[in-house]
């Protein structure tokens, strides 16, 4: 089984400056997922897809110099992830390297570890390896209890009457954890546009692992969880 791990890491992050290489608990953010990918033993090739020289240098310093850059036209705020994966997979094909599976690993998922990746690979294989896999996490509260909030602060139930239903009587729902996904190589190479969000199987990440870091509050929470986990594993 030949697996390609692709870590998209654009240089132009705006909400958190230099997010992908900013220091996270003692080392650049992207090196955490690089380390997890390396330690999992799953991947024939680990590729950082970036247009940024700074990110290239950090990846190279950790032992994973990108073999080719991401084109500038695939590095703006609006580029979906699937064209980025497709570009890297096609470039490797041009270089004579074909893969059975293509994995998307997000650069800002420092709480995902090698064991998560190995367990997800087991689930992917057990399902036949033809359906893509997505790392998900359970919503902390039933989605049926959701409200929209107006400018004045007024709350409107998204599903009227559901607030009185006990949580144990409602189906569990899951969201994209923003951590990783796995695809049969053909699905990536044959994809058009942004790709489809249907047909996935879900690998449920433990609560506390699924933090998609978009702002400073997310960052601080992820660092706090990371430090607690590191302290526990050191005992």
C-alpha atoms as one frame of an Amber mdcrd trajectory, in Angstrom:
protein
   0.000   0.000   0.000   1.516   3.302  -1.120   0.127   6.312   0.690   0.837
   9.960  -0.075   0.299  12.480   2.726  -0.255  16.047   1.553  -0.112  18.888
   4.076  -1.450  22.137   2.577   0.304  25.100   4.183  -0.385  28.407   2.510
   1.776  31.318   3.545  -0.843  34.057   3.539  -2.850  33.360   6.692  -4.662
  36.484   7.868  -6.553  35.730  11.084  -3.395  34.354  12.738  -0.215  35.682
  11.165   2.153  32.923   9.987  -0.163  30.391  11.602   1.401  27.309  10.023
   4.882  28.019  11.359   4.136  30.013  14.504   5.542  28.510  17.694   3.094
  26.071  19.252   4.271  24.695  22.599   7.932  24.990  21.720   8.129  24.300
  18.006   6.571  25.413  14.702   2.927  24.387  14.358   3.381  22.376  11.153
   6.058  20.165  12.683   3.486  18.574  14.997   1.496  17.036  12.131   4.710
  16.230  10.262   5.883  14.321  13.314   2.579  12.461  13.642   2.670  11.488
   9.955   6.271  10.299  10.246   5.697   8.365  13.458   2.577   6.632  12.097
   4.703   4.685   9.612   1.839   4.853   7.114   3.193   7.060   4.374   5.529
   6.388   1.482   5.812  10.139   0.875   4.959  13.183   3.003   4.638  16.390
   0.986   4.128  19.945   2.258   2.187  21.859  -0.398   3.160  25.515  -0.100
   4.162  28.569  -2.072   5.961  30.062   0.946   9.746  29.998   1.200   9.513
  30.353   4.991   7.275  27.304   5.289   9.542  25.371   2.908  12.504  26.156
   5.143  10.708  25.012   8.294   9.544  21.771   6.643  13.048  21.131   5.295
  14.557  21.770   8.707  12.290  19.069  10.113  13.364  16.623   7.396  10.608
  17.115   4.816  11.751  19.536   2.096   8.947  19.993  -0.468   9.923  18.441
  -3.801   8.038  21.125  -5.736   6.135  24.337  -4.892   2.426  24.982  -4.974
   1.476  27.292  -7.880   0.501  30.806  -6.829  -2.918  30.400  -8.464  -3.676
  27.627  -5.943  -2.550  29.680  -2.945  -5.198  32.363  -2.506  -7.933  32.734
   0.105 -10.595  31.101  -2.056  -8.852  27.975  -3.375 -10.601  24.773  -2.213
  -8.435  21.985  -0.896  -9.241  19.380  -3.560  -7.458  21.206  -6.422  -4.410
  21.467  -4.147  -4.445  17.711  -3.562  -5.002  17.034  -7.253  -2.082  19.245
  -8.269   0.329  17.432  -5.950  -0.903  13.964  -6.973  -0.624  14.808 -10.670
   2.859  16.215 -10.207   3.997  13.018  -8.539   2.472  11.002 -11.399   4.486
  13.079 -13.848   7.544  12.121 -11.827   6.676   8.428 -12.087   5.267   8.036
  -8.568   1.771   6.581  -8.210  -0.095   6.058  -4.946  -3.026   3.947  -3.788
  -4.257   6.417  -1.174  -3.957  10.175  -0.839  -4.293  11.659   2.626  -5.006
  15.266   3.497  -3.360  16.280   6.777  -4.110  19.763   8.042  -1.106  21.785
   9.182  -2.968  23.251  12.157  -4.081  19.999  13.789  -1.363  19.603  16.459
  -3.487  17.417  18.733  -3.778  14.584  16.198  -1.162  11.918  16.871   0.261
   8.902  15.069  -2.166   6.536  16.790  -5.148   8.504  15.439  -3.767   8.149
  11.927  -3.104   4.423  12.298  -6.601   3.763  13.664  -8.140   5.795  10.838
  -6.099   3.811   8.293  -7.456   0.609   9.834 -11.024   1.856   9.478 -10.371
   2.973   5.907  -8.961  -0.449   5.016 -11.757  -2.325   6.814 -14.358  -0.391
   4.815 -12.770  -1.523   1.557 -10.749   1.615   0.833 -13.142   2.872  -1.831
 -15.040   5.447   0.213 -13.138   8.506   1.401 -12.661   8.894   5.118 -13.071
  12.100   7.126 -11.977  12.824  10.681 -15.022  14.068  12.567 -16.001  14.912
  16.111 -19.294  14.786  17.945 -21.116  18.077  18.477 -20.914  19.021  22.159
 -24.683  19.655  22.244 -27.545  18.415  20.073 -27.804  20.379  16.835 -31.580
  20.348  17.326 -31.039  22.782  20.208 -29.329  25.357  17.980 -30.357  29.021
  17.909 -29.670  31.829  15.495 -28.815  35.131  17.192 -29.924  38.491  15.855
 -28.057  41.787  16.111 -30.050  42.698  19.221 -29.127  39.408  20.844 -32.545
  37.843  20.326 -32.442  34.054  19.937 -34.511  32.138  17.402 -34.607  28.329
  17.570 -33.439  26.703  14.364 -35.876  23.844  15.024 -38.766  25.127  17.095
 -39.954  22.874  19.897 -36.821  20.709  20.060 -35.310  22.365  23.128 -37.632
  20.325  25.356 -36.393  16.995  23.954 -33.830  15.230  26.140 -30.354  14.907
  24.659 -30.347  11.130  25.175 -33.421  10.898  22.940 -31.722  12.664  20.028
 -29.385  11.206  17.428 -25.720  12.110  17.702 -24.343  14.351  14.960 -20.790
  15.023  13.864 -18.813  17.850  12.267 -15.668  17.966  10.145 -12.861  18.160
  12.690 -10.571  20.046  10.298  -7.828  17.483  10.973  -7.410  14.913   8.200
  -9.073  12.922   5.450  -8.129   9.930   3.313  -9.076   9.282  -0.306  -8.641
   6.542  -2.868  -6.123   8.071  -5.267  -8.556   7.873  -8.188 -11.089  10.055
  -6.365  -8.533  12.864  -6.112  -7.123  12.508  -9.607 -10.559  12.363 -11.219
 -12.160  15.091  -9.103 -13.571  18.206 -10.673 -13.631  21.598  -8.986 -13.900
  21.569  -5.219 -14.897  17.901  -5.028 -17.897  16.388  -3.265 -18.827  16.281
   0.411 -20.819  13.040   0.040 -19.927   9.388   0.465 -17.494   9.728   3.376
 -17.061   7.367   6.278 -16.266   9.053   9.568 -13.396   8.427  11.929 -14.502
   9.894  15.262 -11.696  11.749  16.995 -11.695  11.828  20.791 -13.227  14.933
  22.322 -10.564  17.566  22.884  -8.529  16.468  19.868 -10.742  18.155  17.280
  -9.849  21.829  17.509  -9.788  23.655  14.186  -7.517  26.609  15.003  -8.946
  29.732  13.411  -8.381  32.434  16.027  -6.391  33.236  19.153  -8.952  31.664
  21.469  -8.708  28.373  19.556  -4.918  28.607  19.721  -4.837  29.117  23.480
  -7.272  26.250  24.076  -5.255  23.884  21.866  -2.024  24.792  23.652  -3.629
  24.196  27.050  -4.881  20.758  26.007  -1.527  19.894  24.447   0.341  20.762
  27.646  -2.006  18.682  29.799  -1.618  15.700  27.486   2.158  16.085  27.407
   2.305  16.215  31.199   0.198  13.060  31.503   2.304  11.123  28.996   5.495
  12.150  30.823   4.349  10.467  34.069
